Amino acid sequence: MAKRTFESALHKLEQITSELEQGEMGLDKSLKKFDEGVQLVNFCHDKLDEARSKVDMLLKKNDSLSSVSFSGDDLD
């Protein structure tokens, strides 16, 4: 099995969301899909945390390494 990537997990999560929104699955299958979705969300969250850590390590200020908050608030 190929190694899971953030992009593939996000794509699968979008598929699951679409399937659940259609409401055509039975309860048992819906619960299994929901559980799979929760696992994918956790995986994506972990990958984003890893990326955030790497960004923090790579940011430089005045030619010295310094950590800058990456809250996402500045993106608006």
C-alpha positions in Angstrom: 0.0 0.0 0.0 1.3 3.5 -0.9 2.2 5.9 1.9 -0.7 8.2 2.7 -0.2 11.8 1.9 -2.0 14.9 3.2 -3.5 15.5 -0.2 -4.8 11.9 -0.6 -6.2 11.9 2.9 -8.0 15.3 2.2 -9.4 14.0 -1.1 -10.7 10.9 0.6 -12.2 13.0 3.4 -14.0 15.1 0.8 -15.4 11.9 -0.8 -16.6 10.6 2.5 -18.2 14.0 3.3 -20.0 14.0 0.0 -21.3 10.4 0.5 -22.5 11.2 4.0 -24.3 14.4 2.8 -26.2 12.4 0.2 -27.8 10.4 3.0 -28.2 7.2 0.9 -26.2 4.8 3.1 -27.6 2.8 5.9 -26.7 3.6 9.5 -24.0 1.0 9.9 -22.2 2.1 6.7 -22.6 5.7 7.6 -21.0 5.1 11.0 -18.1 3.3 9.4 -17.6 6.1 7.0 -17.8 8.7 9.8 -15.2 6.8 11.8 -12.9 6.7 8.7 -13.4 10.4 8.3 -12.5 11.1 11.9 -9.3 9.1 11.4 -8.5 11.1 8.3 -9.1 14.4 10.1 -6.7 13.3 12.8 -4.1 12.3 10.2 -4.5 15.7 8.4 -4.3 17.6 11.7 -1.0 15.7 12.6 0.5 16.5 9.1 -0.4 20.2 9.5 1.2 20.3 12.9 4.3 18.8 11.4 4.4 21.4 8.7 3.8 24.2 11.2 6.7 23.0 13.2 9.0 22.9 10.1 7.9 26.4 9.2 8.6 27.7 12.7 12.1 26.1 12.5 12.9 27.6 9.1 11.8 31.2 9.7 14.7 33.5 10.1 14.8 37.0 11.6 17.9 39.2 11.4 20.0 36.3 10.1 19.3 34.3 13.2 16.8 31.5 13.7 13.7 32.7 15.5 10.2 31.2 16.0 7.2 33.2 14.8 3.7 32.3 15.8 1.8 30.6 12.9 -1.7 31.1 14.1 -3.2 31.7 10.7 -4.8 34.9 11.9 -2.5 36.9 9.6 -4.0 35.2 6.6 -7.2 37.1 6.5 
